[in-house]
Amino acid sequence: MSRSRLSLEQGKVYTRHVAVVHDTKRRSGDLLAEGLIERARISSSLARSLRETRESFAPYALWGIWYDATSELQTAIGKGPGNRRLLLQEVALLEQAELSSVAKYARQAAA
């Protein structure tokens, strides 16, 4: 996943596109997703939850802040790539975001 340094304006809605390429020679099989993203102000309750946990992806997911939840979870997985519990958390997060076709591949990685 490539990461770019961009700044989002608070309260503005952006469209985000993601593609999973299985075969670069047969792009018709790509999985595509599109969604909206908005920079939101962090509430005091969320800030408190983030301070009180070691796994910051969980409070973000509970509050429906999917981009940050996914980013934090990917960082945690990167630090412990064989951690099955984190891989299963990724599956759950993808399913909560109604990305079941992508969750299927994450589930295979967690097996």
C-alpha positions as CSV (number, residue, x, y, z in Angstrom):
1,M,0.0,0.0,0.0
2,S,1.5,3.3,-1.0
3,R,1.2,6.2,1.5
4,S,1.1,9.8,0.4
5,R,1.5,12.8,2.6
6,L,-1.7,14.8,2.0
7,S,-3.6,17.1,4.2
8,L,-7.4,17.0,4.3
9,E,-9.6,19.9,5.2
10,Q,-11.7,19.4,8.2
11,G,-15.4,18.9,7.3
12,K,-14.8,18.4,3.6
13,V,-15.8,15.1,2.0
14,Y,-13.4,13.3,-0.3
15,T,-13.8,10.2,-2.6
16,R,-11.3,7.4,-2.0
17,H,-10.6,4.6,-4.6
18,V,-8.9,1.4,-3.9
19,A,-8.0,-1.5,-6.2
20,V,-6.7,-5.0,-5.3
21,V,-4.8,-6.4,-8.3
22,H,-4.5,-10.2,-8.4
23,D,-3.0,-10.5,-11.9
24,T,-1.4,-7.6,-13.6
25,K,-2.0,-9.3,-17.0
26,R,-5.7,-9.8,-16.4
27,R,-7.0,-6.6,-14.8
28,S,-10.6,-7.6,-15.3
29,G,-10.3,-9.6,-12.1
30,D,-9.3,-6.6,-10.0
31,L,-11.3,-5.9,-6.8
32,L,-12.4,-2.3,-6.8
33,A,-13.8,-0.2,-4.0
34,E,-14.8,3.4,-3.6
35,G,-15.8,5.3,-0.5
36,L,-16.1,8.6,1.1
37,I,-13.7,10.0,3.6
38,E,-14.0,13.1,5.8
39,R,-11.6,14.6,8.3
40,A,-13.5,14.7,11.6
41,R,-12.6,16.4,14.8
42,I,-11.7,13.9,17.5
43,S,-14.1,14.0,20.4
44,S,-12.9,14.1,24.0
45,S,-14.4,10.6,24.5
46,L,-12.4,9.2,21.6
47,A,-9.2,11.0,22.7
48,R,-9.6,9.4,26.2
49,S,-10.2,5.9,24.7
50,L,-7.0,6.3,22.6
51,R,-5.0,7.3,25.6
52,E,-6.3,4.3,27.6
53,T,-5.5,1.5,25.1
54,R,-2.4,0.0,23.5
55,E,-4.3,-0.9,20.4
56,S,-5.4,2.4,18.9
57,F,-7.2,0.8,16.0
58,A,-10.0,-0.5,18.3
59,P,-11.3,2.9,19.4
60,Y,-11.2,4.2,15.9
61,A,-13.1,1.2,14.6
62,L,-15.7,1.5,17.4
63,W,-16.3,5.2,16.4
64,G,-16.5,4.3,12.7
65,I,-13.3,6.1,11.8
66,W,-12.3,3.4,9.3
67,Y,-9.3,5.1,7.6
68,D,-7.5,5.6,10.9
69,A,-8.6,2.2,12.2
70,T,-7.2,0.5,9.1
71,S,-4.0,2.5,9.2
72,E,-3.3,1.8,12.9
73,L,-4.1,-1.9,12.4
74,Q,-1.8,-2.2,9.4
75,T,1.0,-0.6,11.5
76,A,0.4,-3.1,14.3
77,I,0.4,-6.0,11.7
78,G,3.6,-4.7,10.3
79,K,5.2,-4.9,13.7
80,G,4.0,-8.4,14.3
81,P,3.3,-9.9,10.8
82,G,2.6,-13.4,12.1
83,N,0.1,-12.3,14.8
84,R,-3.0,-14.2,14.0
85,R,-5.1,-12.2,16.5
86,L,-4.3,-9.0,14.6
87,L,-5.0,-10.7,11.2
88,L,-8.4,-11.8,12.5
89,Q,-9.0,-8.2,13.7
90,E,-8.3,-7.1,10.1
91,V,-10.9,-9.6,8.8
92,A,-13.5,-8.3,11.4
93,L,-12.7,-4.6,10.5
94,L,-13.2,-5.3,6.7
95,E,-16.4,-7.1,7.4
96,Q,-17.7,-4.3,9.6
97,A,-16.9,-1.9,6.7
98,E,-18.9,-4.2,4.4
99,L,-15.8,-5.2,2.4
100,S,-16.5,-9.0,2.5
101,S,-14.8,-9.7,-0.8
102,V,-11.6,-8.2,0.5
103,A,-12.1,-9.8,3.9
104,K,-12.1,-13.2,2.2
105,Y,-8.4,-12.7,1.2
106,A,-7.5,-11.4,4.7
107,R,-9.2,-14.5,6.2
108,Q,-6.9,-16.7,4.0
109,A,-3.8,-14.9,5.3
110,A,-5.0,-15.4,8.9
111,A,-5.5,-19.1,8.4
